[in-house]
């Protein structure tokens, strides 16, 4: 028997009847056509299916679609279309931080959540945040580089914005 | 794999939950965070006909300091256990254990109650509640009861929970300010199950250990209290000699299984090394 689910996906309210056995990942991919969320292991080990649920990264393969009731979901489509991760994407590109790209949407979710919490993470902290994300191509080093570079750039941008506003206040 | 088909129902109260549970005798599973239930279904380790979502039951939520104990609701996610200031202050072993539990995304969904109800012997929280001498709050058709952690973990994935009962909260006795805590584990990689892990707390008076509570995990079918090691410490100062005595007595406490490629004697040796580490961490705590 299908269950009605009300949720918000990438800013758009969604109401759909879903079968209970559908994972959030299947719901996003098959019902909503958001195929940027990738399915790897379907048992919570590889991290390819990470999405943001109420702002925190979760495995879309381990969350049932029915459990997203009342929640807010952001997928890689949402984060890229709003430009929220444009700098991360740029740095992943610059550092060749992907090869086949299957893990990348999950990596972006973990990276975005880490940088939101900790603007200037150490390499160890980045590796810890990525401990549930498998990449079988890159050897991770370039991914850590790209996230560290994004963190530094964002921290510098925040600092100069604060300095600019302090200057404006001083001028007034 | 995709999950086998099942019926999904939401319970708004404990009464509704066990009513729905009893309708399909032996074939219903409660769902909180779902981070053990869902993968076990994906792996076809179980295929219940009905999942009863208990995450909306109000009684399972919240962290509250009460008269003598900190009540941590069963729905408290691992990430909240890690960050909650009341947990850090009153139940530090849980806060210290949380970063070792799986990976960040798992910690955002997995719940403390679900973790304890599963009773994975390689998991961190069961040993932490044992060392904290916590009580498990259970509610069921027969009423509500508190079970000491020492009597809760019975065997491999087997607990004091009767069919239909719900683990509602954990009660951690409020510690005196002087109590010291330490938690550590030895794992091959970050987020992997530990080869061996330990949670410990001790009370010191004038430099002498007057009480010690030590629990190991990944050493058998349940988390294990290290009674002989505790006894070896009580009445002595925390010193090289008392630590060595506690390490030597661990053979009486632990009887780890002989795994292919990981013999029991090696696990016991790692447990001794780890006990030394956690006791030294206690010593260096401010």
Interface residues (C-beta under 8 A of the other chain):
Chain A: X1 X3 X19 X20 X21 X23 X26 X42 X43 X44 X47 X50 X53 X56 X57 X58 X59 X61 X62 X63 X64 X66 X67 X109 X110 X113 X127 X128 X129 X131 X132
Chain B: X1 X2 X3 X4 X5 X6 X7 X8 X31 X34 X35 X38 X39 X42 X43 X51 X53 X55 X79 X102 X103 X104 X105 X106 X108 X109 X189 X190 X191
